Amino acid sequence: MKGEETRLKCHKIVGGCGEGEALVSHEPICFYLTDPRTGIVREKTHELAGKNLANKVLVFPSGKASSVVQIDGLFKLASHKLAPKAMIVKDVETVLIVSAVLAKVPLVDRLEKDPFEAIHTGDMVKVDAEKGIVTVRKNIS
Amino acid sequence: MNLTKEEEKMLNGELGQGTKRAMELLVAIGDAYDAEKMIPISRAHAASSGQEGDLYFVELLANGGAECRVPTSTNPVYDIEFFHKLFEIPGDEAEVARRVMEAYKKVGAILSWSCLPYLTENIPLFGETVAFSESSATPYVNSVIGATTNREAAQSALAAGVVGKTPRYGLHIKENRKGTVLIKVEATLRDSFDYTLLGQVVGEQIGYGIPVLTGITRRPNTEELINFCAMSNTSGAVPMFYMPGFTVEAQTVEEAFQGDVSEDKITVTRAELKRSWEEMQTASGRIDFVMLGCPHYTLKQMAEAAKLLEGKKIHSGVSFWICTSATTKALAKRMGYVDTIEKAGGGVVVDTCIDEPCWTVYRDEVGMTDSPKCAYYRRFKDVVVAGLEDCVEAAIKGKYE
């Protein structure tokens, strides 16, 4: 039902609190392949190609691509105030942690439910990494 | 994480602000992975890049008085002096690169500016605990050498180099080094470009994981392994792999999976490699430049390029570049390879990555490369990807057919 709220436990990786519209990617993400001035994914073959990840709560399986570009990609988005508000991942990896620390984006994993079942693009999601709680408000339209 | 007294001192800033910032990052990572403690490392490789995120962190440490406690090598940025004479480089971009290189010097890093430090400037041994970032370096060090490293970022590797330790998690623990997916290679791999394509396909197919590859009949050489590492860890996140019989840690498939052989199985055929190769091409016909050396060319590859260019002339409309390390270029010069390449009209450049602002002059042009990684992050309009021989032939003719 629209407006229904679910609270899910998660594991904090990078602290902070972020809220916004969910954008779900079933494919790993490389932040370098987004436009640093808009936040639009410019990797042509990616499921999010053409979508804008700026200020969204990003749900994705893991990061990908070389460490150098991943960190620079997210850092550039953050310096233009276009980074995601928070990130929820399935598989954490060091490069993504460092990216999130440097860009100051809250990052969590180990959601108590499969994030791809619990969250869909367009849902309103609040990530409170400090308390280890993700709140999902469904958008069933 | 349980910290020793000395580690607590580092975290509190008693040993300087730079060391404190390094320690903070390592503790965040350790906590994320529920690591119990820190363990000493013998060396590190920071995948410096001369980009903004890199600058932010290395200056944070350098200005805080941090100095590397173990040998820590650096990745290519670009040869600022050389390129300034050649091309127009945006002033602010050059300034970022200059400051990055200065800051790495200040923290006492080995100024290798090379993406293959494990061959020459900073070589781990079997069983060493290290922190090596850079896409080819991480899987090479874990799989080919048999040292242990996580898939580090430039900053976590630099922080580990400064602290001399890393949290004990991930690939530093034996159980986490077991294979996750079986790859049956049904194609006959002929050369290093085939290993590039194999890396591309494996990374694409598995995303994050530790592949165990079977069906490889001939022992792969250094360059083939480097290419496989660079590509699988770029198109995917592959920090380690097994080729039982050829890599050091497991002699059998069973052993690579630590007895628990994966049900997941992917078959890679010649058709798969061909499809992947075709997907990389965005142009054909006339080319403006050729760019080789991503990852940096080894001495053997320099010799191959020189042999192909011996007595030939590169087409007047084509620029031809090979990126390598300062160490390799010095030796290649001594061997006569650099002269041969230059006589043919090509250039050999050191300290430089293909993904740097020094190349913006080519941004609207058609490039050719033997590296899909170079194509993937391309700073130019269109790209043709093929093996070294095809690249040299196209450079001479001015077009690829």
Interface residues (C-beta under 8 A of the other chain):
Chain A: I13 V14 E27 P28 Y32 P61 S62 G63 K64 A65 S66 S67 V68 V69 Q70 I71 D72 L74 F75 K76 S79 D91 V92 E93 T94 V95 I97 V98 S99 V101 L102 A103 D109
Chain B: L25 A28 I29 A32 Y33 A47 S49 Q51 E52 G53 D54 Y56 F57 N75 S133 E134 S135 N150 R151 E152 A153 A154 Q155 S156 G170 G207 Y208 N233 T234 S235 G236 A237 D355 K373 Y376 Y377
